[in-house]
């Protein structure tokens, strides 16, 4: 299989590594996405967690929300 030629992914351009200062909106972004996941999976999803560096207040991170 070859690599897809996508120019970007959520948060950053492909091949880019960039750390940003903590942004309180990351929590809100997670909550918005978690809500969508809950609607799809209902009670099947026992837990939906915000993990990774964007989940830690005050920590610089790549602006990609890990769920």
Short mmCIF file of the C-alpha atoms (twelve columns), coordinates in Angstrom:
data_MODEL
# 
_entry.id   MODEL 
# 
loop_
_atom_site.group_PDB 
_atom_site.id 
_atom_site.type_symbol 
_atom_site.label_atom_id 
_atom_site.label_alt_id 
_atom_site.label_comp_id 
_atom_site.label_asym_id 
_atom_site.label_seq_id 
_atom_site.Cartn_x 
_atom_site.Cartn_y 
_atom_site.Cartn_z 
_atom_site.pdbx_PDB_model_num 
ATOM 1  C CA . UNK A 1  0.000   0.000  0.000  1 
ATOM 2  C CA . UNK A 2  1.217   3.489  -0.791 1 
ATOM 3  C CA . UNK A 3  0.914   6.536  1.374  1 
ATOM 4  C CA . UNK A 4  -2.079  8.754  0.830  1 
ATOM 5  C CA . UNK A 5  -1.235  12.228 -0.353 1 
ATOM 6  C CA . UNK A 6  -3.180  14.181 2.243  1 
ATOM 7  C CA . UNK A 7  -2.059  17.718 2.878  1 
ATOM 8  C CA . UNK A 8  -3.225  17.971 6.450  1 
ATOM 9  C CA . UNK A 9  -4.858  16.216 9.354  1 
ATOM 10 C CA . UNK A 10 -6.758  17.533 12.314 1 
ATOM 11 C CA . UNK A 11 -4.622  20.146 14.050 1 
ATOM 12 C CA . UNK A 12 -1.440  20.220 11.973 1 
ATOM 13 C CA . UNK A 13 -0.119  19.947 8.429  1 
ATOM 14 C CA . UNK A 14 1.281   16.497 7.687  1 
ATOM 15 C CA . UNK A 15 4.930   16.278 8.680  1 
ATOM 16 C CA . UNK A 16 4.698   19.249 11.051 1 
ATOM 17 C CA . UNK A 17 5.541   19.085 14.730 1 
ATOM 18 C CA . UNK A 18 4.529   22.186 16.625 1 
ATOM 19 C CA . UNK A 19 4.087   22.747 20.351 1 
ATOM 20 C CA . UNK A 20 1.729   25.463 21.521 1 
ATOM 21 C CA . UNK A 21 1.167   26.984 24.926 1 
ATOM 22 C CA . UNK A 22 -1.758  25.428 26.796 1 
ATOM 23 C CA . UNK A 23 -5.110  26.512 25.409 1 
ATOM 24 C CA . UNK A 24 -8.247  26.190 27.576 1 
ATOM 25 C CA . UNK A 25 -10.302 25.635 24.409 1 
ATOM 26 C CA . UNK A 26 -8.762  22.157 24.106 1 
ATOM 27 C CA . UNK A 27 -11.012 20.968 26.922 1 
ATOM 28 C CA . UNK A 28 -14.061 22.409 25.159 1 
ATOM 29 C CA . UNK A 29 -12.999 20.742 21.889 1 
ATOM 30 C CA . UNK A 30 -12.751 17.404 23.683 1 
ATOM 31 C CA . UNK A 31 -16.174 17.863 25.284 1 
ATOM 32 C CA . UNK A 32 -17.716 18.668 21.891 1 
ATOM 33 C CA . UNK A 33 -16.205 15.557 20.281 1 
ATOM 34 C CA . UNK A 34 -17.063 13.367 23.286 1 
ATOM 35 C CA . UNK A 35 -20.687 14.461 22.954 1 
ATOM 36 C CA . UNK A 36 -20.726 13.346 19.311 1 
ATOM 37 C CA . UNK A 37 -19.195 9.985  20.249 1 
ATOM 38 C CA . UNK A 38 -21.778 9.458  23.010 1 
ATOM 39 C CA . UNK A 39 -24.590 10.094 20.530 1 
ATOM 40 C CA . UNK A 40 -23.232 7.421  18.193 1 
ATOM 41 C CA . UNK A 41 -22.255 4.747  20.730 1 
ATOM 42 C CA . UNK A 42 -24.673 5.437  23.574 1 
ATOM 43 C CA . UNK A 43 -24.125 3.181  26.585 1 
ATOM 44 C CA . UNK A 44 -21.783 0.960  24.562 1 
ATOM 45 C CA . UNK A 45 -19.021 3.488  25.215 1 
ATOM 46 C CA . UNK A 46 -18.356 2.928  28.900 1 
ATOM 47 C CA . UNK A 47 -15.836 5.775  29.121 1 
ATOM 48 C CA . UNK A 48 -14.683 8.518  26.815 1 
ATOM 49 C CA . UNK A 49 -11.511 10.163 28.066 1 
ATOM 50 C CA . UNK A 50 -9.391  13.121 27.085 1 
ATOM 51 C CA . UNK A 51 -5.829  11.822 27.178 1 
ATOM 52 C CA . UNK A 52 -2.451  13.109 26.121 1 
ATOM 53 C CA . UNK A 53 -0.751  16.442 26.567 1 
ATOM 54 C CA . UNK A 54 -3.759  18.603 25.609 1 
ATOM 55 C CA . UNK A 55 -5.580  17.158 28.637 1 
ATOM 56 C CA . UNK A 56 -3.071  18.594 31.125 1 
ATOM 57 C CA . UNK A 57 -3.755  22.226 32.079 1 
ATOM 58 C CA . UNK A 58 -0.678  24.443 31.719 1 
ATOM 59 C CA . UNK A 59 1.325   21.995 29.604 1 
ATOM 60 C CA . UNK A 60 2.499   22.921 26.099 1 
ATOM 61 C CA . UNK A 61 1.260   20.429 23.530 1 
ATOM 62 C CA . UNK A 62 0.745   19.566 19.891 1 
ATOM 63 C CA . UNK A 63 -2.740  20.936 19.126 1 
ATOM 64 C CA . UNK A 64 -4.263  17.508 18.535 1 
ATOM 65 C CA . UNK A 65 -6.982  16.238 20.870 1 
ATOM 66 C CA . UNK A 66 -6.418  12.597 21.826 1 
ATOM 67 C CA . UNK A 67 -9.564  10.717 22.823 1 
# 
